[in-house]
Amino acid sequence: MALSTTPVSTTANPERSGTRWLMWGVAAFLFLIAFVHRVAPGVLAKDLMQAFNATGTMVGLLSATYFYSYAGFMLPGGLLIDAFGARRVLTWGSAVMGLGTLAMAAADTSTVLFAGRFIIGAGATVTFIGAMKLGAAWFPPERFGTISALTATVGVLGSLVATAPLAALSAWVGWRGALWVIAVLTLIGAAACVVLVRDTPDAGRGAPPSAAPRLSEVTAGTLAVLRNPHTWPPFLSFFFLYATMGNLMLWGVPFLRDAYGLGMTHAALYASATPLALLASGPLTGWVSDHLLRRRKLPFVALAVAQLVLWTVFAATAGTLSLPAVAALLFAMGLVGSAFVLTWPIGREVNPPPLAGSAVAVVNLGGFIAAAVTQGPIGAVLDARWAGAMAGGARVYPAGAYRAAFFVCAAFMLAAVLTGLAVKETRCRNIYEELRGKLPREA
């Protein structure tokens, strides 16, 4: 998929400046909702267990269904945006996401629940790409890095909304009512796309549209990125990083509920320590890498090693630390959990510049595949160590079950460190031409 467009003028224009933020802001709002859905099953786990007599494995698979769908439709979604424009595809994607949310809210069987979750993932897949596409179209090229960081930060904010605020909303109107509220907000966002969003500053002014890449061009570019062996270290690094973070987002709230006897709202409040820290550490990591260190591999490996140490402590002490100590540990995990933001520029900088969009998409895919294939098995680890305790129709897992599950996550972090060591240091510039002599000869 292509993220580059004809550069907009950098000439000061207050009216256009406000408009460009509105264009990006509508898409960013929809991306925030998509991120809420990623994390929501962790907060709603107890309610889902009660309503559907669900096991930990089922909750894990339900959460993973979103990521299967998201990963499966990511590349087609980028192609659709390139072919038909961000406005049209974002409108339809967010409408689909809203309808999927309504299906989950009204579900009376697990089949409908899973179907709704799958539909949500399919619609959500275009939100990140759409926000990036509109950022590239409406902002000067030299500000695209800032827009990328802001878009990622909006996603972290969405994960924060899906902790204590979602738990409070669910306690107030019930889990089905909370999903109804999210559905209505999503459909309002879809309507805003129709009314407010335009694909480019010149849309509707008679300017000819830019030519969309052909399917053969997108396919050839993606295959070239996949054939590049230097693509795989950042892909695998993001895979293992998101395997740990995704499972923390899913099982962090149930852990605090079961191990410390907290209500859902209080458990979600403690769990929000990690995304709160990520709100600051994500943009800071990118800035330090770009401007202070001028390195990618060094900060990535350093952060991954620190995260490995913290995950090991978190797993070894699960259920034994005081709540303030747990909150401090979760906050520290967020502070050093921002290594993932470096995987996208690394993937871009070891591939040809014209394939930047495809390179970012391929690396990004690693994280969603990780969430899809690991959340169900982590739920199975919990089920295997369940002692039969129930509370309000939901399973209560002992601290030892969470300890085993979190040690698996620590193993994922070790794998992230090892794959990070295989990453090529780019020094924040594209080094594809330097690597060509070491790459397999192109056909």
C-alpha positions as CSV (number, residue, x, y, z in Angstrom):
1,M,0.0,0.0,0.0
2,A,1.2,3.5,-0.7
3,L,1.3,6.1,2.1
4,S,3.0,8.8,0.0
5,T,1.0,11.3,-1.9
6,T,1.7,14.6,-3.6
7,P,3.3,16.8,-1.0
8,V,1.1,19.6,0.3
9,S,2.4,23.1,0.4
10,T,4.3,24.1,3.5
11,T,3.1,27.7,3.1
12,A,1.3,28.9,6.2
13,N,-2.4,28.7,5.8
14,P,-4.4,28.9,9.1
15,E,-7.6,27.7,7.5
16,R,-6.0,24.7,5.9
17,S,-4.0,24.0,9.0
18,G,-7.2,23.6,11.0
19,T,-8.8,21.6,8.3
20,R,-5.9,19.1,8.0
21,W,-6.2,18.4,11.7
22,L,-9.9,17.8,11.3
23,M,-9.2,15.3,8.4
24,W,-6.7,13.4,10.5
25,G,-8.7,13.7,13.7
26,V,-11.8,12.0,12.4
27,A,-9.7,9.0,11.3
28,A,-7.7,9.1,14.5
29,F,-11.0,9.0,16.5
30,L,-12.0,5.8,14.6
31,F,-8.6,4.3,15.3
32,L,-9.0,5.0,19.0
33,I,-12.3,3.1,18.9
34,A,-10.6,0.2,17.1
35,F,-8.0,0.1,19.8
36,V,-10.7,0.1,22.5
37,H,-12.0,-3.1,20.9
38,R,-8.5,-4.7,21.0
39,V,-8.4,-4.4,24.8
40,A,-12.1,-4.6,25.7
41,P,-12.3,-8.4,26.3
42,G,-9.9,-8.0,29.3
43,V,-12.3,-5.7,31.1
44,L,-15.4,-7.6,30.0
45,A,-13.9,-11.1,30.7
46,K,-16.0,-11.6,33.8
47,D,-19.2,-10.5,32.2
48,L,-18.6,-12.7,29.2
49,M,-17.8,-15.7,31.4
50,Q,-21.1,-15.2,33.2
51,A,-23.2,-14.6,30.1
52,F,-21.8,-17.4,28.0
53,N,-20.4,-19.8,30.6
54,A,-17.0,-19.1,29.0
55,T,-13.6,-20.5,29.9
56,G,-10.3,-18.6,29.8
57,T,-9.6,-20.4,26.5
58,M,-12.8,-19.1,25.1
59,V,-12.1,-15.5,26.2
60,G,-8.7,-15.7,24.7
61,L,-10.0,-17.1,21.4
62,L,-12.7,-14.4,21.4
63,S,-10.1,-11.7,21.8
64,A,-7.9,-13.3,19.2
65,T,-10.7,-13.4,16.6
66,Y,-10.4,-9.7,16.3
67,F,-6.7,-10.0,15.4
68,Y,-7.2,-12.9,13.0
69,S,-9.7,-10.7,11.1
70,Y,-7.6,-7.6,11.4
71,A,-4.4,-9.4,10.1
72,G,-6.3,-11.1,7.3
73,F,-7.8,-7.9,6.0
74,M,-4.9,-5.5,6.6
75,L,-3.2,-5.8,3.2
76,P,-6.5,-5.8,1.2
77,G,-7.6,-2.8,3.3
78,G,-4.6,-0.9,2.3
79,L,-5.2,-1.8,-1.4
80,L,-8.8,-0.6,-1.1
81,I,-7.7,2.7,0.4
82,D,-5.2,3.2,-2.4
83,A,-7.8,2.4,-5.0
84,F,-10.9,4.2,-3.7
85,G,-9.6,6.8,-1.2
86,A,-9.4,6.9,2.6
87,R,-12.8,8.7,2.9
88,R,-14.9,6.1,1.3
89,V,-13.1,3.1,2.7
90,L,-13.0,4.6,6.3
91,T,-16.7,5.2,6.0
92,W,-17.5,1.7,5.1
93,G,-15.0,0.2,7.5
94,S,-16.2,2.1,10.5
95,A,-19.8,1.3,9.6
96,V,-18.9,-2.4,9.5
97,M,-17.1,-2.0,12.8
98,G,-20.2,-0.4,14.3
99,L,-22.5,-3.2,13.0
100,G,-20.2,-5.8,14.5
101,T,-20.3,-4.1,17.8
102,L,-24.2,-4.1,17.7
103,A,-24.0,-7.8,16.9
104,M,-21.9,-8.5,20.0
105,A,-24.1,-6.3,22.2
106,A,-27.2,-8.3,21.1
107,A,-25.5,-11.7,21.0
108,D,-27.4,-14.5,22.7
109,T,-25.1,-17.3,21.5
110,S,-21.3,-17.6,21.4
111,T,-21.5,-18.0,17.6
112,V,-23.1,-14.5,17.2
113,L,-20.6,-13.2,19.7
114,F,-17.6,-14.5,17.7
115,A,-19.1,-13.4,14.5
116,G,-19.6,-9.8,15.8
117,R,-16.0,-9.8,17.0
118,F,-14.7,-11.0,13.6
119,I,-16.8,-8.3,11.8
120,I,-15.3,-5.6,14.2
121,G,-11.8,-6.7,13.3
122,A,-12.6,-6.6,9.6
123,G,-13.9,-3.0,9.8
124,A,-11.1,-1.8,12.2
125,T,-8.3,-2.9,9.9
126,V,-8.6,0.3,7.7
127,T,-8.6,2.8,10.6
128,F,-4.8,2.9,11.2
129,I,-4.0,2.9,7.4
130,G,-6.7,5.5,6.8
131,A,-5.3,7.8,9.4
132,M,-1.8,7.5,8.0
133,K,-3.0,8.0,4.5
134,L,-4.9,11.2,5.4
135,G,-1.8,12.4,7.4
136,A,0.4,11.9,4.3
137,A,-2.1,13.7,2.1
138,W,-2.9,16.7,4.2
139,F,0.4,17.4,6.0
140,P,3.9,18.4,4.7
141,P,6.3,15.4,4.3
142,E,8.5,16.7,7.0
143,R,5.7,16.4,9.5
144,F,4.7,12.9,8.6
145,G,7.0,11.4,11.4
146,T,5.1,13.5,13.9
147,I,1.7,12.4,12.6
148,S,2.9,8.8,12.7
149,A,3.9,9.1,16.4
150,L,0.6,10.9,17.2
151,T,-1.4,8.2,15.5
152,A,0.4,5.5,17.5
153,T,-0.2,7.6,20.7
154,V,-3.9,7.8,19.9
155,G,-3.9,4.0,19.8
156,V,-2.3,3.9,23.3
157,L,-5.0,6.3,24.5
158,G,-7.6,3.9,23.2
159,S,-6.1,1.1,25.3
160,L,-6.3,3.5,28.3
161,V,-10.0,4.2,27.6
162,A,-10.6,0.5,27.5
163,T,-9.4,0.1,31.1
164,A,-11.1,2.1,34.0
165,P,-13.4,4.2,31.8
166,L,-14.8,1.1,30.0
167,A,-15.1,-0.7,33.3
168,A,-17.0,2.2,34.9
169,L,-19.3,2.4,31.8
170,S,-19.9,-1.4,32.0
171,A,-20.7,-1.1,35.7
172,W,-23.2,1.6,35.0
173,V,-25.1,0.3,31.9
174,G,-23.9,-3.3,31.8
175,W,-21.5,-4.8,29.3
176,R,-24.1,-4.9,26.6
177,G,-25.0,-1.3,27.2
178,A,-21.3,-0.4,27.0
179,L,-21.1,-2.0,23.6
180,W,-24.2,-0.1,22.5
181,V,-22.6,3.2,23.4
182,I,-19.4,2.2,21.5
183,A,-21.5,1.2,18.5
184,V,-23.3,4.5,18.4
185,L,-20.0,6.5,18.7
186,T,-18.6,4.4,15.9
187,L,-21.5,5.0,13.6
188,I,-21.3,8.8,14.4
189,G,-17.7,8.6,13.3
190,A,-18.7,6.9,10.0
191,A,-21.2,9.7,9.4
192,A,-18.4,12.3,10.1
193,C,-16.3,10.6,7.4
194,V,-19.0,11.2,4.9
195,V,-19.7,14.8,5.9
196,L,-16.3,16.1,6.8
197,V,-13.4,14.1,5.4
198,R,-11.8,14.7,2.0
199,D,-9.0,12.6,0.6
200,T,-6.8,15.5,-0.4
201,P,-6.7,19.3,0.0
202,D,-7.7,19.6,-3.7
203,A,-10.6,17.1,-3.5
204,G,-13.7,18.6,-5.0
205,R,-11.9,21.4,-6.7
206,G,-11.6,19.7,-10.1
207,A,-8.1,18.4,-9.5
208,P,-7.5,15.0,-11.2
209,P,-7.1,12.2,-8.7
210,S,-3.7,10.6,-8.3
211,A,-3.4,7.2,-10.0
212,A,-3.9,4.3,-7.7
213,P,-1.4,1.5,-7.8
214,R,-2.4,-1.6,-9.6
215,L,-2.9,-4.9,-7.7
216,S,0.1,-6.4,-9.5
217,E,2.3,-3.5,-8.3
218,V,1.2,-3.8,-4.7
219,T,1.6,-7.6,-4.8
220,A,5.1,-7.3,-6.4
221,G,6.2,-4.8,-3.8
222,T,4.9,-6.9,-0.9
223,L,6.7,-10.0,-2.2
224,A,9.9,-8.0,-2.6
225,V,9.6,-7.0,1.1
226,L,8.9,-10.6,2.1
227,R,11.9,-11.8,0.2
228,N,14.3,-9.4,1.9
229,P,15.8,-11.3,4.9
230,H,16.4,-8.1,6.8
231,T,12.6,-7.6,7.0
232,W,12.2,-10.6,9.2
233,P,14.1,-9.5,12.4
234,P,11.8,-6.4,12.9
235,F,8.8,-8.5,11.9
236,L,9.6,-11.2,14.5
237,S,10.6,-8.6,17.1
238,F,7.2,-6.9,16.8
239,F,5.6,-10.4,16.8
240,F,7.1,-11.3,20.2
241,L,6.7,-7.8,21.7
242,Y,3.0,-7.7,20.9
243,A,2.6,-11.3,22.1
244,T,3.6,-10.0,25.5
245,M,1.8,-6.7,25.5
246,G,-1.4,-8.1,23.9
247,N,-1.7,-10.7,26.6
248,L,-1.0,-8.2,29.4
249,M,-3.9,-6.1,28.0
250,L,-6.1,-9.1,27.9
251,W,-5.2,-10.8,31.2
252,G,-3.9,-7.9,33.4
253,V,-7.4,-6.9,34.6
254,P,-8.5,-10.5,35.4
255,F,-5.2,-11.1,37.2
256,L,-5.7,-8.1,39.5
257,R,-9.4,-9.1,40.0
258,D,-8.5,-12.7,40.9
259,A,-5.2,-12.3,42.8
260,Y,-6.1,-9.2,44.8
261,G,-9.9,-9.4,45.0
262,L,-10.5,-6.1,43.3
263,G,-13.7,-5.1,41.6
264,M,-13.5,-4.6,37.8
265,T,-13.3,-0.8,37.9
266,H,-10.5,-0.8,40.5
267,A,-8.7,-3.6,38.7
268,A,-8.9,-1.7,35.4
269,L,-7.7,1.5,37.2
270,Y,-4.5,-0.3,38.3
271,A,-4.1,-1.9,34.9
272,S,-4.2,1.6,33.3
273,A,-0.7,2.2,34.7
274,T,0.9,0.6,31.7
275,P,-0.9,2.5,28.9
276,L,-0.5,5.7,30.9
277,A,3.3,5.2,30.8
278,L,3.2,4.3,27.2
279,L,1.5,7.6,26.3
280,A,4.8,9.3,27.2
281,S,7.3,6.7,26.4
282,G,6.1,5.9,22.9
283,P,6.7,9.4,21.4
284,L,9.8,9.9,23.6
285,T,11.4,6.7,22.3
286,G,10.9,7.8,18.7
287,W,12.3,11.2,19.4
288,V,15.4,9.9,21.3
289,S,16.1,7.4,18.5
290,D,15.7,10.1,15.8
291,H,17.4,13.1,17.4
292,L,19.7,12.0,20.3
293,L,21.1,8.6,19.6
294,R,20.6,8.4,15.8
295,R,20.3,4.7,16.3
296,R,17.6,2.1,16.0
297,K,19.1,-1.2,17.2
298,L,20.7,0.1,20.4
299,P,17.6,1.6,22.0
300,F,15.5,-1.3,20.8
301,V,17.7,-3.9,22.4
302,A,18.1,-1.9,25.6
303,L,14.4,-1.4,26.0
304,A,13.7,-5.1,25.2
305,V,16.2,-6.3,27.8
306,A,14.7,-4.0,30.4
307,Q,11.3,-5.3,29.5
308,L,12.5,-8.9,29.9
309,V,13.8,-8.2,33.4
310,L,10.5,-6.6,34.4
311,W,8.4,-9.4,32.9
312,T,10.5,-11.9,34.8
313,V,10.0,-10.1,38.0
314,F,6.3,-9.7,37.3
315,A,5.9,-13.4,36.6
316,A,7.9,-14.5,39.6
317,T,6.1,-12.3,42.0
318,A,2.5,-12.7,40.6
319,G,0.1,-12.4,43.5
320,T,2.7,-11.8,46.2
321,L,3.5,-8.1,45.9
322,S,1.5,-5.3,47.4
323,L,-0.9,-3.4,45.1
324,P,1.2,-0.2,45.1
325,A,4.2,-2.3,44.1
326,V,2.2,-4.0,41.3
327,A,1.1,-0.6,40.0
328,A,4.7,0.7,40.0
329,L,5.8,-2.5,38.2
330,L,3.1,-2.1,35.6
331,F,4.0,1.6,35.1
332,A,7.7,0.7,34.7
333,M,6.7,-2.0,32.1
334,G,4.9,0.8,30.2
335,L,7.9,3.1,30.4
336,V,10.2,0.5,28.7
337,G,7.5,-1.1,26.7
338,S,7.8,1.3,23.8
339,A,10.5,-0.6,21.8
340,F,7.8,-1.6,19.4
341,V,7.6,1.9,17.9
342,L,11.1,1.3,16.4
343,T,10.2,-1.8,14.5
344,W,8.3,0.2,11.9
345,P,11.1,2.5,10.9
346,I,13.6,-0.3,11.0
347,G,11.5,-2.3,8.5
348,R,11.1,0.8,6.3
349,E,14.9,1.6,6.4
350,V,16.1,-1.9,5.2
351,N,13.7,-1.9,2.2
352,P,13.6,0.2,-1.0
353,P,12.2,3.7,-0.3
354,P,9.3,3.2,-2.9
355,L,8.2,0.2,-0.8
356,A,8.0,2.0,2.5
357,G,4.3,1.5,2.8
358,S,4.5,-2.3,2.1
359,A,7.5,-2.6,4.5
360,V,5.6,-0.9,7.4
361,A,2.5,-3.0,6.6
362,V,4.4,-6.3,6.7
363,V,6.2,-5.5,10.0
364,N,2.9,-4.3,11.5
365,L,1.3,-7.6,10.5
366,G,3.6,-9.5,12.8
367,G,2.0,-8.0,15.9
368,F,-1.5,-8.9,14.9
369,I,-0.5,-12.5,14.0
370,A,1.1,-12.7,17.4
371,A,-2.1,-11.6,19.2
372,A,-4.2,-14.0,17.1
373,V,-2.1,-17.1,17.8
374,T,-1.0,-16.6,21.4
375,Q,-4.1,-15.3,23.3
376,G,-6.1,-18.6,23.1
377,P,-3.1,-20.7,24.2
378,I,-2.4,-18.4,27.1
379,G,-6.1,-18.8,28.1
380,A,-5.5,-22.6,27.9
381,V,-2.6,-22.3,30.3
382,L,-4.9,-20.6,32.8
383,D,-7.6,-23.2,32.3
384,A,-5.1,-26.0,32.9
385,R,-4.3,-24.6,36.3
386,W,-7.8,-23.7,37.3
387,A,-8.7,-25.1,40.7
388,G,-12.5,-25.0,40.2
389,A,-13.2,-21.7,42.0
390,M,-16.1,-19.6,40.7
391,A,-17.4,-16.1,41.6
392,G,-20.6,-14.8,40.2
393,G,-20.6,-17.4,37.4
394,A,-17.0,-16.6,36.3
395,R,-13.9,-18.6,36.7
396,V,-11.4,-17.4,39.3
397,Y,-7.8,-18.5,38.6
398,P,-5.2,-18.9,41.3
399,A,-2.0,-16.8,41.4
400,G,0.0,-19.8,40.3
401,A,-2.0,-20.0,37.0
402,Y,-1.2,-16.4,36.2
403,R,2.4,-17.0,37.2
404,A,2.7,-19.8,34.6
405,A,1.0,-17.7,31.9
406,F,3.2,-14.7,32.6
407,F,6.3,-16.8,32.5
408,V,5.3,-17.7,28.9
409,C,5.0,-14.0,28.2
410,A,8.5,-13.5,29.7
411,A,9.7,-16.2,27.2
412,F,8.2,-14.2,24.4
413,M,10.2,-11.2,25.6
414,L,13.4,-13.2,25.6
415,A,12.6,-14.1,22.0
416,A,12.1,-10.4,21.2
417,V,15.6,-9.7,22.6
418,L,17.2,-12.4,20.5
419,T,15.4,-11.3,17.3
420,G,16.4,-7.7,18.2
421,L,20.0,-8.7,18.2
422,A,19.6,-9.7,14.6
423,V,18.2,-6.3,13.5
424,K,20.4,-4.3,11.2
425,E,21.5,-0.9,12.6
426,T,20.3,1.7,10.1
427,R,21.4,4.9,11.9
428,C,18.0,6.3,11.1
429,R,18.5,6.3,7.3
430,N,17.6,3.9,4.5
431,I,20.4,1.4,4.0
432,Y,18.8,-0.8,1.4
433,E,21.4,0.1,-1.3
434,E,24.2,-0.8,1.2
435,L,22.6,-4.1,1.8
436,R,21.9,-5.0,-1.8
437,G,25.3,-6.8,-2.2
438,K,24.4,-9.1,0.7
439,L,20.8,-9.7,-0.5
440,P,19.8,-12.5,-2.9
441,R,20.0,-11.3,-6.4
442,E,16.7,-10.0,-7.7
443,A,15.1,-11.8,-10.6
